[in-house]
Amino acid sequence: MKRFVLLDTTPIPENGGALCLFEYGEDFVIKIQGGDGGQLMNTRMHGSEDALAEIPCRKVAGRPNSRVLIGGLGMGFTLASALKHLGKMAEVVVAELVPGVVEWNRGPLGEKAGNPLLDPRTVIRMEDVAKVLQAEPQGFDAIMLDVDNGPEGLTQKANSWLYSAGGLSACAKALRPKGVLAVWSASADRQFSDKLKKAGFKAEEVQVFAHGNKGTRHTIWIAEKLKG
């Protein structure tokens, strides 16, 4: 009988909480320490994480020296998908606030996603994605955000800024002309769609299965920058 085996615990900077990595049979699971038992992510169900990168990266892959930003490394599946759908001269910047998550991807999680951290096109930035956005105006062809379970701060309350009018404006400024913003969520949110439109994006909600073609569906907003 399969059971959860705790492998490691790592603190969340400036949060006071921690993330826990579990082994569950042949899979790995990440949870918030002391949470309600719910899983933040696991290696068995990552279809929507793959799609989070596939959809926007297909849109920008033909651009010369395409450069994209991923907010949140997670279990590496979004990074692996971005690398798969971009050219040899592309650069994929990953902003990850929790050092332990990067170490897990270099260790037990790496093989599950195909070791994307070893790809020379990968650049890891150990800082808040919000700081990366604000520091690089028109720096990216696409931005993919998967730092929480939806458009509000969960693992880090400060993440709520990303989904505010100010945060979405910063995303727009960090994108190159006709750039694409993709945001992952466990559920739909009509108010967030309206926020994207007000921030100058043409937004679409895409429903994606978490695993295969049945069961739980997740939401990905695909928002194309309209001006500048």
C-alpha positions as CSV (number, residue, x, y, z in Angstrom):
1,M,0.0,0.0,0.0
2,K,1.4,3.4,-1.0
3,R,2.0,6.0,1.7
4,F,3.4,9.5,1.9
5,V,7.1,9.5,3.0
6,L,8.5,12.9,3.9
7,L,11.8,13.5,2.1
8,D,12.6,17.1,3.0
9,T,11.2,20.4,4.3
10,T,12.4,23.8,3.1
11,P,11.5,27.3,4.4
12,I,9.6,29.8,2.3
13,P,11.6,33.1,2.5
14,E,9.9,36.0,4.2
15,N,6.9,33.9,4.9
16,G,7.5,31.9,8.1
17,G,6.0,28.8,6.5
18,A,7.6,25.8,4.7
19,L,7.1,23.5,1.8
20,C,7.4,19.7,2.2
21,L,8.5,17.2,-0.4
22,F,6.9,13.7,-0.1
23,E,7.5,10.5,-2.0
24,Y,4.3,8.7,-2.8
25,G,5.0,5.4,-4.5
26,E,6.7,6.3,-7.8
27,D,5.5,9.9,-7.6
28,F,6.6,13.0,-5.7
29,V,4.2,15.5,-4.0
30,I,4.8,19.0,-2.6
31,K,2.6,20.3,0.2
32,I,2.5,23.3,2.5
33,Q,3.7,22.4,6.0
34,G,0.9,22.4,8.4
35,G,-1.7,22.9,5.7
36,D,-5.0,21.1,5.2
37,G,-3.3,18.1,3.6
38,G,-4.0,19.3,0.1
39,Q,-1.3,19.0,-2.6
40,L,0.2,22.0,-4.2
41,M,1.6,19.8,-7.1
42,N,2.6,16.3,-7.9
43,T,4.6,14.5,-10.6
44,R,1.7,12.4,-11.8
45,M,-0.7,15.2,-12.8
46,H,1.1,18.0,-14.8
47,G,-0.9,18.4,-18.0
48,S,-1.9,21.9,-17.2
49,E,1.6,22.9,-16.2
50,D,2.8,21.6,-19.6
51,A,0.1,23.6,-21.3
52,L,1.0,26.8,-19.4
53,A,4.2,26.9,-21.4
54,E,3.1,25.2,-24.6
55,I,0.4,27.6,-25.5
56,P,2.3,30.9,-25.2
57,C,5.7,29.5,-26.3
58,R,4.1,28.2,-29.6
59,K,3.0,31.8,-30.2
60,V,6.4,33.3,-29.8
61,A,8.8,30.5,-30.8
62,G,9.3,32.0,-34.3
63,R,10.7,35.2,-33.0
64,P,14.4,35.7,-33.2
65,N,16.2,35.0,-29.9
66,S,12.9,34.6,-28.1
67,R,13.1,35.1,-24.4
68,V,10.5,34.1,-21.8
69,L,10.0,34.3,-18.1
70,I,8.5,31.6,-15.8
71,G,7.4,32.6,-12.4
72,G,7.7,29.6,-10.1
73,L,9.9,26.5,-10.9
74,G,7.5,24.0,-9.3
75,M,8.4,20.5,-10.3
76,G,10.0,21.6,-13.5
77,F,7.3,20.6,-16.0
78,T,6.5,24.1,-17.2
79,L,10.2,24.8,-17.8
80,A,10.6,21.5,-19.6
81,S,7.6,22.3,-21.8
82,A,8.9,25.8,-22.6
83,L,12.3,24.4,-23.7
84,K,10.5,21.8,-25.9
85,H,8.5,24.4,-27.8
86,L,11.2,27.1,-28.2
87,G,14.2,27.3,-30.5
88,K,17.9,26.6,-29.9
89,M,18.7,30.3,-29.4
90,A,15.9,31.0,-26.9
91,E,16.4,31.8,-23.3
92,V,14.1,30.7,-20.5
93,V,14.4,32.7,-17.2
94,V,12.9,31.0,-14.2
95,A,12.3,33.2,-11.1
96,E,12.1,31.0,-8.0
97,L,11.9,32.4,-4.5
98,V,12.5,29.1,-2.5
99,P,16.1,27.7,-2.8
100,G,15.0,24.3,-1.6
101,V,12.6,23.9,-4.6
102,V,15.6,24.4,-7.0
103,E,17.6,21.8,-5.0
104,W,14.8,19.3,-5.3
105,N,14.7,19.8,-9.0
106,R,18.4,19.2,-9.2
107,G,17.9,16.1,-7.1
108,P,15.0,13.7,-6.8
109,L,12.5,15.6,-9.0
110,G,14.9,16.3,-11.9
111,E,14.5,13.0,-13.8
112,K,10.6,13.2,-13.7
113,A,10.7,16.4,-15.9
114,G,13.7,15.4,-18.0
115,N,16.3,17.5,-16.1
116,P,15.4,20.8,-17.6
117,L,17.8,22.7,-15.3
118,L,20.7,21.1,-17.3
119,D,19.6,22.8,-20.5
120,P,21.9,25.6,-21.4
121,R,19.0,27.8,-22.4
122,T,17.8,27.8,-18.7
123,V,18.6,30.7,-16.4
124,I,17.6,30.5,-12.7
125,R,17.0,33.7,-10.8
126,M,16.7,33.2,-7.1
127,E,14.4,36.1,-6.5
128,D,10.7,37.2,-6.5
129,V,9.3,37.2,-10.0
130,A,7.8,40.6,-9.3
131,K,11.3,42.1,-9.0
132,V,12.4,40.5,-12.3
133,L,9.3,41.9,-14.0
134,Q,10.0,45.4,-12.7
135,A,13.7,45.3,-13.6
136,E,13.3,44.3,-17.2
137,P,10.9,46.5,-19.3
138,Q,10.2,44.9,-22.6
139,G,12.5,42.1,-21.7
140,F,10.3,39.1,-22.5
141,D,8.3,37.7,-25.4
142,A,6.2,35.7,-23.0
143,I,5.6,35.5,-19.2
144,M,4.2,32.4,-17.5
145,L,3.0,32.7,-13.9
146,D,2.4,29.6,-11.7
147,V,3.3,30.9,-8.2
148,D,0.0,30.1,-6.5
149,N,-3.2,28.1,-6.9
150,G,-4.9,31.0,-8.7
151,P,-4.9,34.8,-9.0
152,E,-4.3,35.5,-5.3
153,G,-1.4,35.0,-2.9
154,L,-1.3,31.5,-1.3
155,T,2.2,30.4,-0.7
156,Q,3.3,34.0,-0.4
157,K,0.8,36.7,0.5
158,A,2.9,39.3,-1.3
159,N,2.1,37.4,-4.5
160,S,-1.3,38.9,-4.5
161,W,0.3,42.1,-6.0
162,L,1.0,40.1,-9.2
163,Y,-2.7,39.8,-9.9
164,S,-3.6,43.4,-9.0
165,A,-3.9,46.2,-11.5
166,G,-0.4,47.3,-10.6
167,G,1.1,43.8,-11.0
168,L,-0.7,43.2,-14.4
169,S,0.5,46.6,-15.6
170,A,4.1,45.6,-14.6
171,C,3.6,42.4,-16.7
172,A,2.5,44.4,-19.7
173,K,5.5,46.7,-19.4
174,A,7.9,43.7,-19.1
175,L,6.5,42.2,-22.3
176,R,7.7,43.0,-25.8
177,P,5.3,44.1,-28.5
178,K,2.5,41.5,-28.9
179,G,3.9,39.6,-26.0
180,V,1.9,36.9,-24.2
181,L,1.0,36.5,-20.5
182,A,-0.1,33.1,-19.3
183,V,-1.5,32.6,-15.8
184,W,-2.3,29.2,-14.2
185,S,-5.2,28.7,-11.8
186,A,-6.9,25.8,-10.1
187,S,-10.3,27.3,-11.0
188,A,-11.9,30.0,-13.2
189,D,-12.3,33.6,-12.1
190,R,-14.4,36.0,-14.2
191,Q,-13.2,39.0,-12.2
192,F,-9.6,38.2,-13.1
193,S,-10.5,38.1,-16.8
194,D,-11.9,41.6,-16.5
195,K,-8.7,42.8,-14.7
196,L,-6.6,41.5,-17.6
197,K,-8.7,43.4,-20.2
198,K,-8.4,46.6,-18.1
199,A,-4.6,46.1,-18.0
200,G,-4.5,46.2,-21.8
201,F,-4.6,42.5,-22.7
202,K,-6.8,40.5,-25.0
203,A,-7.6,37.7,-22.7
204,E,-8.9,34.1,-23.1
205,E,-9.7,31.5,-20.5
206,V,-8.5,28.0,-21.5
207,Q,-9.7,24.9,-19.7
208,V,-7.0,22.2,-19.5
209,F,-7.1,18.7,-18.0
210,A,-4.7,18.2,-15.1
211,H,-3.9,14.7,-16.3
212,G,-4.8,13.0,-19.6
213,N,-8.2,13.9,-21.1
214,K,-10.5,13.4,-18.1
215,G,-11.0,14.4,-14.5
216,T,-10.0,17.7,-12.9
217,R,-9.7,20.7,-15.1
218,H,-7.5,23.8,-14.5
219,T,-7.7,27.3,-15.9
220,I,-5.0,29.1,-17.9
221,W,-5.5,32.7,-18.9
222,I,-3.8,33.5,-22.2
223,A,-3.5,37.2,-22.5
224,E,-1.9,38.9,-25.5
225,K,-0.6,42.5,-25.1
226,L,-2.5,44.9,-27.3
227,K,-0.2,47.9,-27.4
228,G,3.5,48.9,-27.2
